[in-house]
Amino acid sequence: MAKGVYSSMSVILAALTSDPNLLRCELHRLQGQVLLQGEPRANAVGVGAYAQEEVLLRRFSSSEALSLDSLVPPHESEALLFHAGQLPVGLSLEENTQPFRSRRWLFALHGGVQGFELLRAPLLASLPDHLRRQVRGGTEGELLFAVFLRRLRDLGRTEDPRLEAEVAGRVLADTAREVAQAAAQAGVTRTPTLNLVATNGILLAATRYGEHPLYCTRLEGAAECELCEVTPSTPDTQPAVGAHRRRRTVVVASALKRTTGWVELAHGHTLAVGPDLQMHELSGT
């Protein structure tokens, strides 16, 4: 179970829901539970979501007000990935703000590698040409995303809509382990913190590698919704009542206001969630 609350320079929030029409409602339920800003305040914020066959990304500075309601896309979406982080001076917002996107995949990193400059060249060299060309910015997250995509490509599963959540989870965990091993080989003595989250709108995978916590929870259906004005006295004949009772949503977060109802992933463990919204925890990474 969750042991404490962690706030860092980088914050991740991800959700996969059974009802794309109710993503707004599900995020609203997280009020008072999750943090959207670390310390010091983020200067780069990104939100990725899905609109049928399109993947939409919004990137903006943290001067804009941040609230759960403000993250909601203007369309229905079965998944959302949010990241707020601190970009070093000189790095452009457009090229370096997480989450990163490739086709239907969205990816974000919470944490980093001390001495990453020692790993950049060998990791780039491990990539096929088309993935190497995709790495346009200077952050760890974008390069780790390319390593993840390379591993999916090696399995022939990059664009497979039937990709199993457990397989994606293993690939994500292997990505973290590969980077940690490269760091050790380069002489980096401090264990990297590599909390990785990836989604293709159908599945959600999250892996924790290192000391920084990563939390998950599943929101169960309920016949109440402040936003939709659904209350226990609303007649069952109203379609919204059944929809809100059936909804299920899995949420991953790196920073919480309170941990009640949340589970903390252990170091080396991975969460894999498929369209059925069942939470599978994988270990042995």
N, C-alpha and C positions, 0 to 999 in steps of 0.2 A: 504493500500500500504506500501511498505518497507519504513522505516524511517531512517535507519542508517546502518552502517557496524560494524560487530562484529568479533573480532579475539580472539581466546582463545587457551588454550593448546591442545584442541581437535578439529579436523576438519572432517566434514562428507560431502560426495558428492555421490549422488545416481542418477541413470538414468534408465528410462524404455522407450524403443523405439519400434516403429512399424516395423522397418526394421533392423533385426540383422546384416545384411551386412553393414549397414551404421553407426553403433555405433561409429566407429573411426571418421567419418565425424562430427557426432553430438557433440562429446567431443571437437573436434577442434573448433567448433563454439563458445565454451565457453571461448576461449582465451580472456584475458582482463576483464573477468567478475568474475571468482571465484578464491578464494585463496586455496592453497593446504597445507599451513603451518600456524600454529598459533605461538604465542609467549608464552613461549620460544619454540624453535624448537622441533618438535616431534622426538622421538627416536625409534618409532615403527610404521610401515606403513603396511596396509593390503588392498588388492583389491580382491573382489569376483566377479565372472562372471559365465556365463553359456555356456556350449558347448553341445548342444542337451540335453541328459539326464544326463550329468555330471555337477557337480558344482565344479569350480576350484578356489582355494584360493592361493594367493601369499602373503607372509609375508616377510618383509625385514626392515633393519634399514634405518634411514633417511640419512645415509651417501651416499646413492645412489641418483642420480639426480631425482628430482620430476618435472614432467611436465604432462600436460593433455595427450599428445601423448604417454608418457611412461606408462600411466594407461591402455591403450587399450590392451585387450587380443589378443593373436595371432590367434584368431578364431572368427567367428561371435557369437554375444551374444545379446539377447534381453534386458538384464539388467546388471547393474554394481553397486556395492556398495564399496565405498572407505572410509577409515578412517585413519587419522594420529593422533597419540596421544603420550603422555608422560608416559612411564611406570616407576613406582618407581624402585629404585635399588633393585635387588634381584628377580624380577619377570621375568620369561623366555619369550623370544620373541614368541616362538612357541605356548605356552599355553595361553598367555594373550593378544595377538594382535588382535584387531578387524579388520574386522567384524568376528563374530562367525558364525559357520555353523552347521546345523543339517538337514541331508537329503537335501531337496531342499531349505530350508530356510536359508537366510542370515540376520544377525541382527547387528545393531550397536547403541551405546549410545553416545550422545554428552552431556556432563555435568556430574552430579554425585550427591551424597548425603553426606552432612556433617554428620559425625558420623555413617557412613554406617556399621562399625563394630558392632553396636548395633542391626542392622537388619539382619545381615547375618544368624545367627542361626535360628530365626523364619521363615525366607523366605526359607531356606533349608528344614526346617521341613515341610513346606507346599507342598513340591514336592513329587511326586511318586518316587519310588526307581530308576527307569531307568533314570529319569531326574536328580535326585540328583547325580548319578554316572557320568553324563556328565559334571558336574561343576568341572573342574580340576584345574583351575587357581584361582587367588585371586582378580579379578576385579569385579566391580559392573556390568559391561555390560554382562558378561557371566551369572551371576545369574539372572539378569532381563530377559535375553533371555529365561532361563529355566522357569521363571514365565509365560512369554508369551506363550511358548509351552504347559505349563500345562493348561492354559486357552483354547487354541485351542483344546487340547486333551479332555477337559471336554465337548466341543461341538461336539466331534467326527469329527473334520474337519482338523486335522493336515496334512494329506496327500491328502486332497480332491482337485483335480485339478479344480473343479468347484467352489471353495471357492470364494464368492463375495468379492470384494475389500472393500466394506463398512463394511462387517462383520470383516474382518481382521483389518480394521482401528479401529473399536470399541474395539476389543480385545487388540490392542496395547494401546489405550487410557486407558482402564481399568487396564492394567498392570502398567502404570505410576501412576494412581490414587491409586492402591493398595499399591504400594511402598511408595507413599507420606503419605498415611494414617498410614502405619506401622511406618514411621519415626516419625509422630506426636505422636503416641502411645508410642514410645520409648523415648519420651522427646526431640527429635530433634527440636529446635526452628526455624531454618532457613529453608525456603521453598526449597525443592530439585529442581535441574535443571535436567529435564529428557526429553531431546529431543531424541526420539526413531525412528529408521527407520528399516523397515523389507521388504523383498521381497522374493518371491518364483520363480522369473523369469517370472511369469504370471501377477502378480499384484505388486503394490508398495504402502506401507502405511508409513506415517510419522506423528508423533504427537509431539506437543510442550507443555511441562509442565514446567513452571518456567520463569525466566526473560531473559534467553538467546534466541536470535532470531533464527528462522528457516525460510528459504525462499524457494519459489518454482516458477517455470516458465514452460511454454510450448513452445518448439521450433516448429514453423510451417515449412512446406515444402517450399523449394525455389530451383529454377533451377540454383543455383550457388554452387560450391564447389571447394575451392582452392586445396584440396588434390586430388580430382578426375579430376581436370582440366575441370570442367564443368562451362561454362560461359553463359551469356545471348545470345551469338551468336552461341552456340552449337546447331546443328540441332535437332529438336524435334524427329527425327527418331532414335537418339541415345538412347538406353535403359536407360542409366544412367540419362538422363534428366527427364524422367517420374518417375523413382525411387526417385530421389531427391525432386521432387515436391510433391510426395505422403507421404514422411516421416513425422512422428510426434514423438516428444520426450518430456517427462516430466522429469524435473530435480529438485532435492531437494539439497540445500546447506546450510551450517551453516555459511560460511564466504565468503563475497563478496568484490570485488574491487569496484564495482559500482552496485547500486540497480535498475537502470532503467530497466523496463520490468519484474521485479521480484515482487512477492507478499509476504509479511511477514505474516506467520501464527500467529494468536493471541494465547495468553496463553489459554490452555485448548481446542484448536482446533486441528483437525486431517485432514490430506489430504489422500484421498483414490483414487487410480488410477487403473483401470482395463485394460484389453487388448484393449479396444476401445480408450484408452488414454484420456478419459474424466476425468477432475479433479473435485472430489467431496469433499467439505469441510464440515466436521462434527463438531458440537459443543456440548456443554452440558456435557463435561467431567470434 
